[in-house]
Amino acid sequence: MRLRNLALVLLVSLMAVALAACGGGTAAPKATATTAPKATTAPTATTAPTTAAADYTIKLLGNASGSYHFDLKDLTLTAGKTYTIKLTADAEPHTWSVKDPKNPGKYLVDSGYLTPNETKTIQFTAPAAGTYVVICIPHESLKMVGTITVK
Ligand SMILES: [Cu+2]
């Protein structure tokens, strides 16, 4: 009988540990866009979802348009100001990613992959004054590149 009680106590303890393990995880990651998160190999977006009116609307265009490019290639922004940028992909996947000049391979902001025909609105706080390079990660080598000048 004592052995049976001991077994019961052990079982209850194990269940408590299992429950704690389930409930103790970190909070679910925040959505990074107004659309459902998509599987991606891109770095985590540092953007926040927003419903604010867009300061800029940029089309991300590929082969169907004749060349890989942003229809709005160059932006001039004010340091420290937060901009709402509405991105729309054509029939190919694209990103809008601002390179971090101090950390090669990292981005100050990265939209993450937009799937074909997806629209995603991101926010981007302009960094310190300077010139920054914005790329589409899969199409950088095809000159899908722009410039952000921050004043
Ligand atoms: Cu692209």
Boltz pocket constraint, residues with backbone or C-beta under 6 A from the ligand:
constraints:
  - pocket:
      binder: B
      contacts: [[A, 60], [A, 61], [A, 62], [A, 68], [A, 93], [A, 94], [A, 95], [A, 136], [A, 137], [A, 138], [A, 139], [A, 144]]
      max_distance: 6.0
